[in-house]
Amino acid sequence: MPDDRVTGRLLRAIAVLAFVAALASVPLFAGKFVIYLAMRVMILGIFALGYNLLLGGTGLLSFGHGAFYAAGAYGLGFFSLHLSPNPLLGVAAGIAAAMLLALLIGFFSVRSTEIYFAMLTLAFGMMVFSLIWNARDITGGDDGLIGIMRESIPLFGGVKISISQDSRYYFLVLFFFLLSFWAVHRIRNSPFGLVLAGIRENAKRTEFAGLAVRNYRLAAFVISGAFAGLAGSLETLLESNARPFMAHWTHSAEPVLVSLLGGIQTLTGPVVGSILFVAMREIVQRFTENWMLWFGIVLLVIIMGFRGGVVGVVRQLADRARGPRGG
Amino acid sequence: MQSIVHVCLAGLSSGMFIWLVASGLTLIFGVLGVLNFAHGSFYMLGAYFSYTVLRHLFPNFWLGLLLGPLCVCAVGFVVERFFLRYVYRLALPYQLLLTFAFVLIFDNLVKIVWGAGSLTPPDIGFLAGSVPILGRKFPVYNLFIIGVGPLVAVALWLALERTWAGRIVRAASSDREMASAIGVRVPALYTGVFVFGIWLGALGGGLAVPYVGLLTPGMGETIIIEAFIVAVIGGLGSLKGAFLAALVLGVLSSFGTRYFPAFDMFLTFILMAAVLLVRPQGLFGDAR
């Protein structure tokens, strides 16, 4: 029914616009703390959106994406401390560093799949962690890389945009978040994204169809690494430091948890998951120190009962409310 | 020469703990097909339960080692029977994250029950002191650990290869449906194997109490990574591989700590990556 499709598209456009407007108006009415939390949500969202291109897209479970996050963070850190304090160039340097590292690690890892892929990426990720941890002279060891300033963004004609205030930096994060969301949406619906889905459903058949499965996996790995690097560099600008624990495997598990919380097979799942993750952490930490315990219990409930994640459950409910459909 | 021998011995004793944890991990993977992230947490629970027995009930090493891990087995039973059992058919991320949820839960529970700080085990005087080896002192307890590791390995091998129960476990691990068809109660067997694997890890924790000197709520997270590495290098599911890999890794990281202190962790990961690149299925794993 074409009418339905048009209304559907219109509704979706309105929803997206409302979402963007709501996000853009946060600094107008919200306090400092909420602005800060909203940035953490968007940064985690970028990390998880990119990660989900790999997990939801190809079915590969990586436990090493913290390494690319850290590469973005330290890439930006080194660039702004030693070369130029321009934040945009710094972010570009962070993404480039993350992509290079992802290309290197991915080249070795995508030969394996399933559990061996998970273990290989875990090992490589922890290798990066121990390098950062031990190379104290260069990386600052467990103190991390500190004193990274949030300089103004120079535009043409000598105009500069200051982002030193959180309420201004917010818009840079928002810009990158929307850009990432749009990019991931485009990638998922591109021919490339369809090949990835084919690999997830049946790698052998995709191979027989004449596609170089390994190259596609590597490409997805590097692209998701780029998003991790972007998220890492944005966090470094926000917190003005880069820490070795960004590369630790427990941090690599975060985008997996977030994707699962929101729903793996959906575009919005990682974003919804990020909101829930950050909100839950803040709320639980306000009442009790035992945030890990409660998060573990929520995770158990989701895995045992609601494997579609929050977005999946909502969709199911919506479908049920709409009643049985033809076709 | 003297220092090389000592570094080797230290490496062997630390390798034995990794072996005890990795043996349970690889046994569970071999039979159930689940990689248990929470295995390090069971090791930690074994240590804390044994500590409690030693401190508050009986200051006797053997009783602590017997009762502590037994309590952990009860926890393991609950985990398998009421949770893990329902995810065997699911995709890998769900299985891994289910066990990861238990890592979060157990680590936090330990902090609630025993406190977030570190605990010093009571001095029960078991095998305290040291003996001179090549003119330098070496703790007796570490020698005891070096003896226990191979003992467990031989006992495991005999149990799996020479007993009726071992034969059933091997049958179920190579073909679940066929085993079920000839009358093996596979679900019960899975529970049994899981609890036994947990017992091995908890035994390592119990043995670690006099060895590590300090119990901390994060002690499971370090050893689980080492046990993963060992299980993967040896080939997931292969006990022989896990044993050899634990020895190699223990000695290698002992040398690393002694001679390249900045890169001891790094060496371990290089070793794992190198083995997996040449033999993705590990040293003794089946090519699947």
Contacts between the chains, C-beta under 8 A, distances in Angstrom:
chain1	res1	chain2	res2	distance
A	55	B	93	6.8
A	59	B	91	7.6
A	61	B	92	5.8
A	61	B	93	5.1
A	61	B	96	7.0
A	108	B	273	6.8
A	108	B	277	6.0
A	111	B	277	7.8
A	111	B	280	6.6
A	112	B	276	7.0
A	112	B	280	5.1
A	114	B	92	5.9
A	115	B	35	5.8
A	115	B	92	6.3
A	115	B	236	6.8
A	116	B	232	7.4
A	116	B	276	6.7
A	116	B	280	5.6
A	116	B	281	7.7
A	118	B	35	7.9
A	118	B	92	7.2
A	118	B	96	7.0
A	119	B	228	6.3
A	119	B	232	4.8
A	119	B	272	7.9
A	119	B	276	7.5
A	120	B	273	6.9
A	120	B	276	5.6
A	122	B	225	7.6
A	122	B	228	6.9
A	123	B	229	6.7
A	123	B	232	7.8
A	123	B	269	4.9
A	123	B	272	4.7
A	123	B	273	5.6
A	123	B	276	7.6
A	124	B	269	7.2
A	124	B	273	6.4
A	126	B	225	6.5
A	126	B	265	7.3
A	126	B	269	5.6
A	127	B	266	6.2
A	127	B	269	3.8
A	127	B	270	7.0
A	127	B	273	7.1
A	130	B	263	7.7
A	130	B	265	3.7
A	130	B	266	4.8
A	130	B	269	6.8
A	131	B	266	6.2
A	133	B	265	7.6
A	134	B	262	4.5
A	134	B	263	6.2
A	134	B	265	7.3
A	134	B	266	6.8
A	135	B	262	7.5
A	249	B	225	7.1
A	250	B	221	7.6
A	253	B	100	6.3
A	256	B	93	6.5
A	256	B	97	6.5
A	257	B	97	7.0
A	257	B	100	7.9
A	260	B	93	7.0
A	260	B	94	7.9
A	260	B	97	6.0
A	264	B	93	7.4
A	290	B	108	5.2
A	290	B	111	7.5
A	290	B	112	6.4
A	292	B	104	4.4
A	292	B	105	7.5
A	292	B	107	6.3
A	292	B	108	4.2
A	293	B	104	6.9
A	293	B	105	5.7
A	293	B	108	3.7
A	293	B	109	6.6
A	293	B	112	7.5
A	295	B	104	5.9
A	296	B	101	4.5
A	296	B	102	6.9
A	296	B	103	7.6
A	296	B	104	3.4
A	296	B	105	3.8
A	296	B	108	7.0
A	297	B	101	7.6
A	297	B	105	6.7
A	299	B	97	6.4
A	299	B	98	7.8
A	299	B	100	7.4
A	299	B	101	3.9
A	299	B	104	7.1
A	300	B	83	6.8
A	300	B	98	7.0
A	300	B	101	4.8
A	300	B	102	8.0
A	300	B	105	7.6
A	303	B	87	6.7
A	303	B	94	5.4
A	303	B	97	6.1
A	303	B	98	4.9
A	303	B	101	6.9
A	304	B	83	6.7
A	304	B	86	6.5
A	304	B	87	8.0
A	304	B	98	7.9
A	307	B	90	7.4
A	307	B	94	6.6
